[in-house]
Amino acid sequence: MTWKATVLTLFPEMFPGPLGLSLAGKALIDGLWNIEAIDIRDFAHDKHRSVDDTPAGGGAGMVMRADIAAAAIDAARTSAPAGSPAIYLSPRGMPLTQLRVQALAKGPGVIMLCGRFEGLDQRVLDARDIEEVSIGDYVLSGGEVAAQVLMDACVRLLPGVVGNAGTHDEESFAAGLLEYPHYTRPREWEGHVIPDVLLSGDHEKIARWRREQAEALTKVRRPDLWERRGKPQT
Ligand code: SAH
């Protein structure tokens, strides 16, 4: 069964967007994954096809209606592979981690609901078993870019998408560490040289140096990651 991304959005023309290019785009053409963008507006029932209304209790902005979002989710659940989790991209969600991405990439696919306006009527989240996932502590204008982030992170882990799968074992977060620095030719550039050890041909020494670099970088830049190392992750 092909891994499938089902996206519920008011802007289906935003998809596949950047995922139609480069590695993900080639993998899409090769049938290594699949995407369906469903227009939430198709589930509106009035002649203006409206999907939002003013917030109960007052305040700024508009809120996406529960009945319409639920109809869209129900339709997505019938066309998505069985067992695909439904995720609402939301700044209130649990922050996305590489561990979660790995789990999602191993599954059948993912249903993603992209919010707009102030957000979504809470009742649909409670009634439809939808998990909120955030891509970081900042506010976007809509969930589409967040959905693309989630998809990109998953698709590159699917078998056959990235040529050398060994790449995944050493990259940032794989072992709870940031990645070591990279260098390539020329050996000297503007007076800066490639560290000698990398040109030594001694693979053990190189591995040790990379490990030390990764640890030093993680300690300084991400003390939170460093603290969590070796502990059960979510
Ligand atoms: N009023 C909301 C923000 C709404 S932003 C709040 O304060 O929590 C509009 C939409 O953008 C949201 O419904 C969500 O789908 C998306 N979005 C914004 N920031 C996001 C983030 N950090 N991660 C994932 N989705 C986000």
Residues whose N, C-alpha, C, O or C-beta is under 5 A from the ligand:
A	BS01	SAH	L89 S90 P91 R92 L113 C114 G115 R116 F117 E118 G119 V133 S134 I135 G136 Y138 V139 L140 S141 G142 G143 A146
